[in-house]
């Protein structure tokens, strides 16, 4: 395959990946389908509002296909920062050649920041020194889910992810009466932190497995885009301009 064809294929796959992960912080994994790390999932965390952790997000569709997204998470009172290496997403059918090309052009690392206080999300590409600012979807904003009803039922005790855990069934009911159900495994030695969360969304089973959990406030700078990065008003414009720059010098 010619170099410029590899670049074009990389660009198309990156755009598809962007659609899949663009709303992770505020509205889910979209086409994976989505983990709603917003108002609902925040309730599954309970009292844990300030921490950093590694998290593997697995999504299994009704057809049995599986996608695994490894990420780093910083969380502070509803503010969330995910760091993802798109080339390491398993089950995305991305070939090793394309994954290597994405790394080479600086488009593998993606930082997703959710700011419900500003009603904004940021999608940042450190390798491109650019980011896009987009409105936070209302249904993904924790501030729009005031005083939901949360019911927890103890199901027993299990050892999971190396921790002695209390297993709970959790039902969250929002102000509109819509219910969200999930199962959590809360580690006794981690202040009851849910090291595993399982829920079903959009016809798929979603599992979050946390590790390397560290309590405490992440630096506030983690939830702002880099000051020296170029700002775009939407993700597609940012990606299109980046691809044009990459393909501009490619031979025809």
FIKOLZA-1660 file (N, C-alpha, C; in steps of 0.1 Angstrom, whole numbers, plus 5000, padded with zeros to 4 digits):
% residues 252
   i   px   py   pz ch aa at
   1 5008 4988 5000  A  X  N
   1 5000 5000 5000  A  X CA
   1 5009 5013 5000  A  X  C
   2 5006 5022 4991  A  X  N
   2 5013 5034 4990  A  X CA
   2 5012 5043 5003  A  X  C
   3 5023 5050 5007  A  X  N
   3 5022 5058 5019  A  X CA
   3 5010 5067 5020  A  X  C
   4 5007 5074 5009  A  X  N
   4 4995 5083 5010  A  X CA
   4 4982 5076 5012  A  X  C
   5 4981 5064 5006  A  X  N
   5 4969 5056 5008  A  X CA
   5 4968 5051 5023  A  X  C
   6 4980 5048 5029  A  X  N
   6 4980 5045 5043  A  X CA
   6 4975 5056 5052  A  X  C
   7 4980 5068 5048  A  X  N
   7 4976 5080 5055  A  X CA
   7 4961 5083 5054  A  X  C
   8 4956 5081 5042  A  X  N
   8 4941 5083 5040  A  X CA
   8 4933 5073 5048  A  X  C
   9 4937 5060 5047  A  X  N
   9 4930 5050 5055  A  X CA
   9 4931 5053 5070  A  X  C
  10 4943 5058 5074  A  X  N
  10 4944 5061 5088  A  X CA
  10 4935 5072 5092  A  X  C
  11 4934 5082 5083  A  X  N
  11 4925 5094 5086  A  X CA
  11 4911 5090 5087  A  X  C
  12 4906 5081 5078  A  X  N
  12 4892 5076 5078  A  X CA
  12 4889 5068 5091  A  X  C
  13 4899 5060 5095  A  X  N
  13 4897 5052 5107  A  X CA
  13 4897 5061 5120  A  X  C
  14 4906 5071 5119  A  X  N
  14 4906 5080 5131  A  X CA
  14 4893 5087 5132  A  X  C
  15 4887 5092 5121  A  X  N
  15 4875 5099 5121  A  X CA
  15 4864 5090 5127  A  X  C
  16 4864 5077 5123  A  X  N
  16 4854 5067 5128  A  X CA
  16 4857 5065 5143  A  X  C
  17 4869 5064 5147  A  X  N
  17 4873 5063 5162  A  X CA
  17 4868 5075 5169  A  X  C
  18 4870 5087 5163  A  X  N
  18 4866 5099 5170  A  X CA
  18 4851 5099 5173  A  X  C
  19 4843 5094 5163  A  X  N
  19 4829 5093 5165  A  X CA
  19 4826 5084 5177  A  X  C
  20 4834 5074 5178  A  X  N
  20 4831 5064 5189  A  X CA
  20 4835 5069 5203  A  X  C
  21 4845 5077 5204  A  X  N
  21 4850 5081 5217  A  X CA
  21 4848 5096 5221  A  X  C
  22 4843 5103 5211  A  X  N
  22 4843 5118 5213  A  X CA
  22 4835 5122 5226  A  X  C
  23 4825 5114 5229  A  X  N
  23 4817 5118 5241  A  X CA
  23 4819 5109 5253  A  X  C
  24 4830 5103 5254  A  X  N
  24 4833 5094 5265  A  X CA
  24 4831 5101 5278  A  X  C
  25 4837 5113 5280  A  X  N
  25 4837 5120 5292  A  X CA
  25 4823 5124 5296  A  X  C
  26 4815 5129 5286  A  X  N
  26 4802 5135 5289  A  X CA
  26 4790 5127 5285  A  X  C
  27 4792 5119 5275  A  X  N
  27 4780 5112 5270  A  X CA
  27 4782 5098 5266  A  X  C
  28 4794 5093 5268  A  X  N
  28 4795 5079 5265  A  X CA
  28 4805 5075 5254  A  X  C
  29 4806 5063 5251  A  X  N
  29 4814 5058 5240  A  X CA
  29 4807 5057 5227  A  X  C
  30 4796 5064 5227  A  X  N
  30 4787 5065 5215  A  X CA
  30 4786 5052 5207  A  X  C
  31 4793 5050 5196  A  X  N
  31 4790 5039 5188  A  X CA
  31 4796 5026 5193  A  X  C
  32 4801 5025 5205  A  X  N
  32 4807 5013 5210  A  X CA
  32 4797 5003 5216  A  X  C
  33 4786 5005 5221  A  X  N
  33 4779 5018 5224  A  X CA
  33 4783 5024 5237  A  X  C
  34 4775 5034 5241  A  X  N
  34 4781 5043 5251  A  X CA
  34 4780 5039 5266  A  X  C
  35 4791 5041 5273  A  X  N
  35 4791 5042 5287  A  X CA
  35 4788 5056 5292  A  X  C
  36 4776 5058 5298  A  X  N
  36 4772 5071 5302  A  X CA
  36 4780 5076 5315  A  X  C
  37 4792 5080 5313  A  X  N
  37 4799 5085 5324  A  X CA
  37 4795 5100 5327  A  X  C
  38 4782 5101 5331  A  X  N
  38 4777 5114 5334  A  X CA
  38 4768 5112 5346  A  X  C
  39 4756 5117 5345  A  X  N
  39 4748 5118 5357  A  X CA
  39 4745 5104 5363  A  X  C
  40 4743 5094 5355  A  X  N
  40 4740 5081 5360  A  X CA
  40 4752 5073 5366  A  X  C
  41 4762 5072 5358  A  X  N
  41 4774 5065 5363  A  X CA
  41 4780 5071 5375  A  X  C
  42 4779 5084 5376  A  X  N
  42 4785 5091 5387  A  X CA
  42 4778 5086 5400  A  X  C
  43 4765 5083 5399  A  X  N
  43 4757 5078 5410  A  X CA
  43 4763 5064 5415  A  X  C
  44 4767 5056 5405  A  X  N
  44 4773 5043 5408  A  X CA
  44 4786 5044 5416  A  X  C
  45 4792 5056 5415  A  X  N
  45 4805 5058 5423  A  X CA
  45 4802 5061 5438  A  X  C
  46 4790 5064 5441  A  X  N
  46 4786 5068 5454  A  X CA
  46 4793 5080 5459  A  X  C
  47 4800 5079 5471  A  X  N
  47 4806 5090 5478  A  X CA
  47 4820 5093 5472  A  X  C
  48 4824 5086 5463  A  X  N
  48 4838 5087 5458  A  X CA
  48 4838 5098 5447  A  X  C
  49 4842 5110 5450  A  X  N
  49 4842 5121 5441  A  X CA
  49 4855 5127 5438  A  X  C
  50 4866 5121 5443  A  X  N
  50 4880 5127 5440  A  X CA
  50 4890 5115 5440  A  X  C
  51 4894 5112 5428  A  X  N
  51 4904 5101 5426  A  X CA
  51 4910 5100 5412  A  X  C
  52 4920 5093 5411  A  X  N
  52 4926 5089 5398  A  X CA
  52 4926 5074 5397  A  X  C
  53 4926 5068 5385  A  X  N
  53 4926 5054 5384  A  X CA
  53 4928 5050 5370  A  X  C
  54 4933 5038 5368  A  X  N
  54 4933 5032 5354  A  X CA
  54 4919 5024 5353  A  X  C
  55 4914 5024 5341  A  X  N
  55 4901 5018 5339  A  X CA
  55 4900 5011 5326  A  X  C
  56 4896 4999 5326  A  X  N
  56 4893 4992 5313  A  X CA
  56 4878 4991 5311  A  X  C
  57 4873 4997 5300  A  X  N
  57 4859 4997 5297  A  X CA
  57 4856 4987 5286  A  X  C
  58 4849 4977 5290  A  X  N
  58 4845 4967 5280  A  X CA
  58 4831 4967 5276  A  X  C
  59 4828 4966 5263  A  X  N
  59 4814 4967 5258  A  X CA
  59 4812 4954 5250  A  X  C
  60 4802 4947 5254  A  X  N
  60 4798 4935 5246  A  X CA
  60 4784 4936 5240  A  X  C
  61 4783 4936 5227  A  X  N
  61 4770 4938 5220  A  X CA
  61 4762 4925 5221  A  X  C
  62 4749 4927 5217  A  X  N
  62 4740 4916 5217  A  X CA
  62 4744 4905 5207  A  X  C
  63 4752 4909 5197  A  X  N
  63 4757 4899 5188  A  X CA
  63 4770 4892 5193  A  X  C
  64 4775 4896 5204  A  X  N
  64 4786 4890 5210  A  X CA
  64 4800 4896 5207  A  X  C
  65 4800 4907 5199  A  X  N
  65 4813 4913 5196  A  X CA
  65 4817 4922 5209  A  X  C
  66 4830 4923 5211  A  X  N
  66 4835 4929 5223  A  X CA
  66 4845 4940 5219  A  X  C
  67 4844 4951 5226  A  X  N
  67 4854 4962 5224  A  X CA
  67 4859 4966 5238  A  X  C
  68 4872 4967 5239  A  X  N
  68 4879 4970 5252  A  X CA
  68 4887 4983 5250  A  X  C
  69 4884 4993 5259  A  X  N
  69 4890 5005 5258  A  X CA
  69 4898 5008 5271  A  X  C
  70 4911 5007 5271  A  X  N
  70 4919 5010 5283  A  X CA
  70 4921 5025 5284  A  X  C
  71 4920 5030 5296  A  X  N
  71 4921 5045 5298  A  X CA
  71 4926 5048 5311  A  X  C
  72 4931 5061 5313  A  X  N
  72 4934 5066 5326  A  X CA
  72 4923 5077 5329  A  X  C
  73 4919 5077 5341  A  X  N
  73 4908 5085 5346  A  X CA
  73 4912 5094 5357  A  X  C
  74 4909 5107 5356  A  X  N
  74 4910 5116 5368  A  X CA
  74 4895 5121 5370  A  X  C
  75 4891 5121 5383  A  X  N
  75 4877 5125 5385  A  X CA
  75 4877 5134 5398  A  X  C
  76 4869 5145 5396  A  X  N
  76 4868 5154 5407  A  X CA
  76 4854 5161 5407  A  X  C
  77 4846 5156 5416  A  X  N
  77 4833 5162 5418  A  X CA
  77 4825 5164 5405  A  X  C
  78 4825 5154 5396  A  X  N
  78 4818 5155 5384  A  X CA
  78 4826 5159 5372  A  X  C
  79 4838 5165 5374  A  X  N
  79 4847 5167 5363  A  X CA
  79 4855 5154 5360  A  X  C
  80 4856 5151 5348  A  X  N
  80 4863 5139 5344  A  X CA
  80 4873 5141 5333  A  X  C
  81 4884 5134 5334  A  X  N
  81 4894 5135 5323  A  X CA
  81 4898 5120 5320  A  X  C
  82 4896 5117 5307  A  X  N
  82 4900 5104 5303  A  X CA
  82 4912 5105 5293  A  X  C
  83 4922 5097 5295  A  X  N
  83 4933 5096 5285  A  X CA
  83 4933 5083 5279  A  X  C
  84 4932 5083 5265  A  X  N
  84 4931 5070 5258  A  X CA
  84 4941 5070 5247  A  X  C
  85 4946 5058 5244  A  X  N
  85 4955 5055 5233  A  X CA
  85 4946 5047 5223  A  X  C
  86 4941 5054 5213  A  X  N
  86 4932 5048 5203  A  X CA
  86 4938 5035 5197  A  X  C
  87 4951 5035 5195  A  X  N
  87 4957 5024 5188  A  X CA
  87 4957 5011 5197  A  X  C
  88 4954 5013 5210  A  X  N
  88 4953 5001 5219  A  X CA
  88 4939 4996 5222  A  X  C
  89 4929 5002 5215  A  X  N
  89 4916 4998 5217  A  X CA
  89 4914 4984 5210  A  X  C
  90 4910 4974 5218  A  X  N
  90 4909 4961 5213  A  X CA
  90 4895 4958 5208  A  X  C
  91 4894 4951 5197  A  X  N
  91 4881 4948 5191  A  X CA
  91 4877 4958 5181  A  X  C
  92 4885 4968 5178  A  X  N
  92 4881 4979 5168  A  X CA
  92 4885 4975 5154  A  X  C
  93 4891 4963 5152  A  X  N
  93 4894 4959 5138  A  X CA
  93 4904 4968 5131  A  X  C
  94 4912 4975 5139  A  X  N
  94 4923 4983 5133  A  X CA
  94 4935 4975 5131  A  X  C
  95 4940 4975 5119  A  X  N
  95 4952 4967 5116  A  X CA
  95 4964 4972 5123  A  X  C
  96 4974 4964 5125  A  X  N
  96 4987 4969 5131  A  X CA
  96 4994 4980 5123  A  X  C
  97 4992 4979 5110  A  X  N
  97 4999 4989 5101  A  X CA
  97 4992 5003 5103  A  X  C
  98 4979 5003 5103  A  X  N
  98 4972 5015 5105  A  X CA
  98 4974 5021 5119  A  X  C
  99 4974 5012 5129  A  X  N
  99 4977 5016 5143  A  X CA
  99 4991 5023 5144  A  X  C
 100 5001 5017 5137  A  X  N
 100 5014 5023 5137  A  X CA
 100 5014 5036 5130  A  X  C
 101 5007 5037 5120  A  X  N
 101 5006 5050 5112  A  X CA
 101 4999 5061 5121  A  X  C
 102 4989 5057 5128  A  X  N
 102 4982 5067 5136  A  X CA
 102 4992 5072 5147  A  X  C
 103 5000 5063 5153  A  X  N
 103 5010 5067 5163  A  X CA
 103 5020 5077 5156  A  X  C
 104 5024 5073 5144  A  X  N
 104 5035 5081 5138  A  X CA
 104 5030 5095 5135  A  X  C
 105 5018 5097 5132  A  X  N
 105 5013 5111 5128  A  X CA
 105 5007 5118 5141  A  X  C
 106 5009 5112 5152  A  X  N
 106 5005 5119 5165  A  X CA
 106 4990 5119 5168  A  X  C
 107 4982 5110 5163  A  X  N
 107 4968 5110 5165  A  X CA
 107 4963 5098 5173  A  X  C
 108 4972 5091 5180  A  X  N
 108 4968 5079 5188  A  X CA
 108 4963 5084 5202  A  X  C
 109 4970 5093 5208  A  X  N
 109 4966 5098 5221  A  X CA
 109 4955 5108 5221  A  X  C
 110 4945 5105 5228  A  X  N
 110 4933 5114 5229  A  X CA
 110 4930 5117 5244  A  X  C
 111 4927 5129 5247  A  X  N
 111 4923 5133 5260  A  X CA
 111 4909 5139 5260  A  X  C
 112 4900 5133 5268  A  X  N
 112 4886 5137 5268  A  X CA
 112 4883 5143 5282  A  X  C
 113 4879 5155 5282  A  X  N
 113 4876 5163 5294  A  X CA
 113 4862 5167 5295  A  X  C
 114 4855 5164 5306  A  X  N
 114 4841 5168 5308  A  X CA
 114 4840 5179 5318  A  X  C
 115 4834 5190 5315  A  X  N
 115 4832 5201 5324  A  X CA
 115 4818 5204 5326  A  X  C
 116 4810 5197 5335  A  X  N
 116 4796 5200 5336  A  X CA
 116 4794 5214 5342  A  X  C
 117 4804 5219 5350  A  X  N
 117 4802 5233 5355  A  X CA
 117 4802 5243 5344  A  X  C
 118 4809 5240 5333  A  X  N
 118 4809 5249 5321  A  X CA
 118 4799 5244 5310  A  X  C
 119 4793 5232 5312  A  X  N
 119 4785 5226 5302  A  X CA
 119 4792 5224 5289  A  X  C
 120 4805 5220 5290  A  X  N
 120 4814 5218 5279  A  X CA
 120 4821 5205 5280  A  X  C
 121 4825 5199 5268  A  X  N
 121 4835 5189 5268  A  X CA
 121 4846 5193 5259  A  X  C
 122 4858 5188 5262  A  X  N
 122 4870 5191 5254  A  X CA
 122 4875 5177 5249  A  X  C
 123 4879 5177 5236  A  X  N
 123 4886 5166 5230  A  X CA
 123 4899 5171 5225  A  X  C
 124 4910 5165 5231  A  X  N
 124 4923 5171 5229  A  X CA
 124 4932 5160 5223  A  X  C
 125 4940 5165 5213  A  X  N
 125 4950 5156 5207  A  X CA
 125 4964 5162 5210  A  X  C
 126 4971 5157 5220  A  X  N
 126 4984 5163 5224  A  X CA
 126 4994 5162 5212  A  X  C
 127 4993 5151 5204  A  X  N
 127 5003 5150 5193  A  X CA
 127 5000 5160 5182  A  X  C
 128 4988 5166 5181  A  X  N
 128 4985 5176 5171  A  X CA
 128 4985 5190 5177  A  X  C
 129 4987 5191 5190  A  X  N
 129 4986 5204 5198  A  X CA
 129 4973 5211 5194  A  X  C
 130 4962 5204 5195  A  X  N
 130 4949 5210 5192  A  X CA
 130 4938 5203 5200  A  X  C
 131 4927 5210 5201  A  X  N
 131 4915 5205 5209  A  X CA
 131 4902 5211 5203  A  X  C
 132 4891 5204 5205  A  X  N
 132 4878 5209 5201  A  X CA
 132 4870 5210 5214  A  X  C
 133 4862 5221 5213  A  X  N
 133 4853 5224 5225  A  X CA
 133 4838 5222 5220  A  X  C
 134 4831 5214 5226  A  X  N
 134 4817 5212 5222  A  X CA
 134 4808 5212 5234  A  X  C
 135 4795 5216 5232  A  X  N
 135 4785 5216 5243  A  X CA
 135 4783 5202 5249  A  X  C
 136 4781 5202 5262  A  X  N
 136 4778 5189 5269  A  X CA
 136 4764 5186 5268  A  X  C
 137 4761 5174 5264  A  X  N
 137 4747 5170 5262  A  X CA
 137 4739 5171 5275  A  X  C
 138 4727 5176 5275  A  X  N
 138 4720 5178 5287  A  X CA
 138 4718 5165 5295  A  X  C
 139 4714 5154 5288  A  X  N
 139 4712 5142 5295  A  X CA
 139 4724 5136 5301  A  X  C
 140 4736 5141 5297  A  X  N
 140 4749 5136 5302  A  X CA
 140 4754 5145 5313  A  X  C
 141 4747 5155 5316  A  X  N
 141 4752 5165 5326  A  X CA
 141 4747 5161 5340  A  X  C
 142 4756 5158 5350  A  X  N
 142 4752 5155 5363  A  X CA
 142 4743 5165 5370  A  X  C
 143 4745 5178 5366  A  X  N
 143 4737 5189 5372  A  X CA
 143 4722 5188 5368  A  X  C
 144 4719 5181 5357  A  X  N
 144 4705 5180 5353  A  X CA
 144 4698 5168 5360  A  X  C
 145 4705 5160 5367  A  X  N
 145 4699 5149 5374  A  X CA
 145 4699 5152 5389  A  X  C
 146 4691 5162 5393  A  X  N
 146 4691 5166 5407  A  X CA
 146 4683 5156 5416  A  X  C
 147 4689 5152 5427  A  X  N
 147 4683 5143 5437  A  X CA
 147 4676 5131 5431  A  X  C
 148 4684 5123 5423  A  X  N
 148 4678 5110 5418  A  X CA
 148 4676 5101 5430  A  X  C
 149 4667 5092 5428  A  X  N
 149 4665 5081 5438  A  X CA
 149 4675 5070 5436  A  X  C
 150 4682 5066 5446  A  X  N
 150 4692 5055 5444  A  X CA
 150 4689 5044 5454  A  X  C
 151 4687 5032 5449  A  X  N
 151 4684 5021 5457  A  X CA
 151 4695 5011 5456  A  X  C
 152 4701 5006 5467  A  X  N
 152 4711 4996 5467  A  X CA
 152 4707 4984 5475  A  X  C
 153 4708 4972 5468  A  X  N
 153 4705 4960 5475  A  X CA
 153 4718 4951 5476  A  X  C
 154 4721 4947 5488  A  X  N
 154 4733 4938 5489  A  X CA
 154 4730 4924 5484  A  X  C
 155 4739 4919 5475  A  X  N
 155 4737 4906 5469  A  X CA
 155 4746 4895 5475  A  X  C
 156 4756 4900 5483  A  X  N
 156 4765 4890 5488  A  X CA
 156 4779 4896 5488  A  X  C
 157 4789 4887 5490  A  X  N
 157 4803 4891 5490  A  X CA
 157 4811 4882 5481  A  X  C
 158 4820 4888 5474  A  X  N
 158 4828 4881 5464  A  X CA
 158 4842 4887 5464  A  X  C
 159 4852 4879 5460  A  X  N
 159 4866 4884 5458  A  X CA
 159 4867 4887 5443  A  X  C
 160 4870 4899 5439  A  X  N
 160 4870 4903 5425  A  X CA
 160 4882 4913 5424  A  X  C
 161 4889 4911 5413  A  X  N
 161 4901 4920 5410  A  X CA
 161 4910 4921 5422  A  X  C
 162 4911 4910 5429  A  X  N
 162 4920 4909 5440  A  X CA
 162 4916 4915 5453  A  X  C
 163 4903 4919 5453  A  X  N
 163 4897 4926 5465  A  X CA
 163 4885 4918 5471  A  X  C
 164 4884 4918 5484  A  X  N
 164 4872 4913 5490  A  X CA
 164 4861 4924 5488  A  X  C
 165 4851 4920 5481  A  X  N
 165 4841 4930 5477  A  X CA
 165 4827 4927 5482  A  X  C
 166 4819 4937 5484  A  X  N
 166 4804 4936 5487  A  X CA
 166 4797 4938 5474  A  X  C
 167 4789 4929 5469  A  X  N
 167 4782 4930 5456  A  X CA
 167 4769 4937 5459  A  X  C
 168 4766 4947 5451  A  X  N
 168 4753 4954 5452  A  X CA
 168 4746 4955 5438  A  X  C
 169 4733 4954 5439  A  X  N
 169 4724 4958 5428  A  X CA
 169 4720 4972 5430  A  X  C
 170 4722 4981 5420  A  X  N
 170 4720 4995 5422  A  X CA
 170 4709 4999 5411  A  X  C
 171 4699 5006 5416  A  X  N
 171 4689 5012 5407  A  X CA
 171 4688 5027 5409  A  X  C
 172 4690 5034 5398  A  X  N
 172 4690 5049 5399  A  X CA
 172 4677 5054 5391  A  X  C
 173 4669 5062 5397  A  X  N
 173 4657 5067 5391  A  X CA
 173 4658 5082 5390  A  X  C
 174 4658 5088 5378  A  X  N
 174 4659 5102 5376  A  X CA
 174 4646 5109 5378  A  X  C
 175 4646 5123 5377  A  X  N
 175 4634 5131 5379  A  X CA
 175 4623 5128 5369  A  X  C
 176 4627 5123 5358  A  X  N
 176 4616 5119 5348  A  X CA
 176 4611 5105 5349  A  X  C
 177 4616 5098 5360  A  X  N
 177 4611 5085 5362  A  X CA
 177 4618 5074 5355  A  X  C
 178 4628 5077 5347  A  X  N
 178 4636 5068 5339  A  X CA
 178 4646 5061 5349  A  X  C
 179 4647 5047 5348  A  X  N
 179 4655 5040 5357  A  X CA
 179 4667 5034 5350  A  X  C
 180 4678 5033 5358  A  X  N
 180 4691 5028 5353  A  X CA
 180 4696 5018 5363  A  X  C
 181 4699 5006 5358  A  X  N
 181 4703 4995 5367  A  X CA
 181 4717 4991 5365  A  X  C
 182 4724 4987 5376  A  X  N
 182 4738 4983 5375  A  X CA
 182 4742 4974 5386  A  X  C
 183 4753 4967 5385  A  X  N
 183 4758 4959 5396  A  X CA
 183 4772 4964 5399  A  X  C
 184 4775 4966 5412  A  X  N
 184 4788 4971 5416  A  X CA
 184 4794 4961 5426  A  X  C
 185 4808 4960 5425  A  X  N
 185 4815 4953 5435  A  X CA
 185 4824 4963 5442  A  X  C
 186 4820 4965 5455  A  X  N
 186 4827 4976 5463  A  X CA
 186 4837 4970 5472  A  X  C
 187 4850 4974 5470  A  X  N
 187 4861 4968 5477  A  X CA
 187 4862 4973 5492  A  X  C
 188 4862 4964 5501  A  X  N
 188 4863 4968 5515  A  X CA
 188 4876 4976 5518  A  X  C
 189 4887 4971 5512  A  X  N
 189 4900 4978 5515  A  X CA
 189 4902 4990 5507  A  X  C
 190 4892 4994 5499  A  X  N
 190 4894 5007 5492  A  X CA
 190 4882 5016 5495  A  X  C
 191 4878 5017 5508  A  X  N
 191 4868 5025 5513  A  X CA
 191 4855 5023 5506  A  X  C
 192 4852 5011 5501  A  X  N
 192 4840 5008 5494  A  X CA
 192 4840 5012 5480  A  X  C
 193 4851 5015 5474  A  X  N
 193 4851 5019 5460  A  X CA
 193 4847 5008 5451  A  X  C
 194 4838 5011 5441  A  X  N
 194 4833 5001 5432  A  X CA
 194 4844 4997 5421  A  X  C
 195 4852 4987 5424  A  X  N
 195 4863 4983 5415  A  X CA
 195 4858 4977 5402  A  X  C
 196 4846 4972 5402  A  X  N
 196 4839 4968 5390  A  X CA
 196 4825 4973 5390  A  X  C
 197 4821 4978 5378  A  X  N
 197 4807 4983 5376  A  X CA
 197 4802 4976 5363  A  X  C
 198 4790 4970 5364  A  X  N
 198 4784 4964 5352  A  X CA
 198 4770 4971 5350  A  X  C
 199 4767 4974 5338  A  X  N
 199 4754 4980 5335  A  X CA
 199 4751 4976 5320  A  X  C
 200 4739 4978 5316  A  X  N
 200 4734 4975 5303  A  X CA
 200 4730 4988 5297  A  X  C
 201 4734 4991 5284  A  X  N
 201 4731 5003 5278  A  X CA
 201 4730 5001 5263  A  X  C
 202 4719 5006 5257  A  X  N
 202 4717 5005 5242  A  X CA
 202 4719 4991 5237  A  X  C
 203 4714 4981 5245  A  X  N
 203 4714 4967 5241  A  X CA
 203 4727 4960 5243  A  X  C
 204 4736 4967 5250  A  X  N
 204 4750 4961 5252  A  X CA
 204 4753 4960 5267  A  X  C
 205 4761 4951 5270  A  X  N
 205 4766 4949 5284  A  X CA
 205 4779 4957 5285  A  X  C
 206 4780 4966 5295  A  X  N
 206 4792 4974 5297  A  X CA
 206 4798 4971 5311  A  X  C
 207 4811 4969 5311  A  X  N
 207 4818 4966 5323  A  X CA
 207 4830 4975 5325  A  X  C
 208 4831 4981 5336  A  X  N
 208 4842 4990 5340  A  X CA
 208 4850 4983 5351  A  X  C
 209 4863 4981 5348  A  X  N
 209 4872 4975 5358  A  X CA
 209 4883 4985 5362  A  X  C
 210 4883 4989 5374  A  X  N
 210 4892 4999 5379  A  X CA
 210 4904 4993 5386  A  X  C
 211 4916 4999 5384  A  X  N
 211 4928 4995 5391  A  X CA
 211 4936 5007 5394  A  X  C
 212 4946 5005 5403  A  X  N
 212 4955 5016 5407  A  X CA
 212 4947 5029 5411  A  X  C
 213 4937 5026 5420  A  X  N
 213 4929 5037 5425  A  X CA
 213 4937 5045 5435  A  X  C
 214 4937 5058 5433  A  X  N
 214 4944 5067 5443  A  X CA
 214 4934 5078 5447  A  X  C
 215 4931 5079 5460  A  X  N
 215 4921 5089 5464  A  X CA
 215 4928 5103 5466  A  X  C
 216 4921 5113 5464  A  X  N
 216 4926 5127 5466  A  X CA
 216 4923 5135 5454  A  X  C
 217 4924 5148 5455  A  X  N
 217 4920 5157 5444  A  X CA
 217 4931 5157 5433  A  X  C
 218 4927 5154 5421  A  X  N
 218 4936 5156 5410  A  X CA
 218 4939 5171 5408  A  X  C
 219 4950 5175 5402  A  X  N
 219 4953 5189 5400  A  X CA
 219 4942 5196 5391  A  X  C
 220 4937 5207 5395  A  X  N
 220 4927 5214 5387  A  X CA
 220 4930 5216 5372  A  X  C
 221 4943 5217 5370  A  X  N
 221 4948 5219 5356  A  X CA
 221 4945 5207 5347  A  X  C
 222 4942 5196 5353  A  X  N
 222 4939 5184 5345  A  X CA
 222 4926 5185 5338  A  X  C
 223 4918 5194 5342  A  X  N
 223 4904 5195 5336  A  X CA
 223 4903 5208 5327  A  X  C
 224 4914 5213 5323  A  X  N
 224 4915 5224 5313  A  X CA
 224 4923 5220 5301  A  X  C
 225 4920 5224 5289  A  X  N
 225 4928 5221 5278  A  X CA
 225 4941 5229 5279  A  X  C
 226 4951 5224 5272  A  X  N
 226 4965 5230 5272  A  X CA
 226 4963 5244 5266  A  X  C
 227 4970 5254 5272  A  X  N
 227 4968 5268 5268  A  X CA
 227 4975 5270 5254  A  X  C
 228 4985 5263 5251  A  X  N
 228 4992 5265 5238  A  X CA
 228 4987 5257 5227  A  X  C
 229 4975 5250 5229  A  X  N
 229 4969 5242 5218  A  X CA
 229 4960 5250 5210  A  X  C
 230 4958 5247 5197  A  X  N
 230 4949 5254 5189  A  X CA
 230 4935 5249 5192  A  X  C
 231 4925 5259 5193  A  X  N
 231 4911 5256 5197  A  X CA
 231 4903 5255 5184  A  X  C
 232 4894 5245 5184  A  X  N
 232 4884 5243 5173  A  X CA
 232 4870 5243 5179  A  X  C
 233 4860 5247 5172  A  X  N
 233 4846 5247 5177  A  X CA
 233 4839 5233 5176  A  X  C
 234 4845 5224 5168  A  X  N
 234 4839 5211 5167  A  X CA
 234 4850 5201 5163  A  X  C
 235 4847 5188 5166  A  X  N
 235 4857 5178 5164  A  X CA
 235 4860 5175 5149  A  X  C
 236 4849 5175 5141  A  X  N
 236 4851 5172 5127  A  X CA
 236 4860 5182 5120  A  X  C
 237 4858 5195 5123  A  X  N
 237 4867 5205 5117  A  X CA
 237 4881 5203 5121  A  X  C
 238 4883 5200 5134  A  X  N
 238 4897 5198 5139  A  X CA
 238 4903 5186 5131  A  X  C
 239 4896 5175 5130  A  X  N
 239 4901 5163 5124  A  X CA
 239 4903 5165 5109  A  X  C
 240 4894 5173 5102  A  X  N
 240 4895 5175 5088  A  X CA
 240 4907 5183 5085  A  X  C
 241 4910 5194 5093  A  X  N
 241 4922 5202 5091  A  X CA
 241 4935 5194 5093  A  X  C
 242 4934 5186 5104  A  X  N
 242 4946 5178 5107  A  X CA
 242 4949 5168 5095  A  X  C
 243 4938 5162 5090  A  X  N
 243 4940 5153 5079  A  X CA
 243 4945 5160 5066  A  X  C
 244 4940 5172 5064  A  X  N
 244 4945 5179 5052  A  X CA
 244 4959 5182 5053  A  X  C
 245 4964 5186 5065  A  X  N
 245 4978 5189 5067  A  X CA
 245 4986 5176 5065  A  X  C
 246 4981 5165 5070  A  X  N
 246 4989 5152 5069  A  X CA
 246 4989 5148 5054  A  X  C
 247 4978 5150 5047  A  X  N
 247 4978 5145 5033  A  X CA
 247 4983 5155 5023  A  X  C
 248 4985 5167 5027  A  X  N
 248 4988 5178 5018  A  X CA
 248 5001 5175 5010  A  X  C
 249 5011 5169 5017  A  X  N
 249 5024 5167 5011  A  X CA
 249 5025 5153 5005  A  X  C
 250 5014 5145 5006  A  X  N
 250 5015 5131 5001  A  X CA
 250 5015 5131 4986  A  X  C
 251 5023 5122 4980  A  X  N
 251 5023 5121 4965  A  X CA
 251 5009 5115 4960  A  X  C
 252 5005 5120 4949  A  X  N
 252 4993 5115 4943  A  X CA
 252 4995 5102 4934  A  X  C
% end
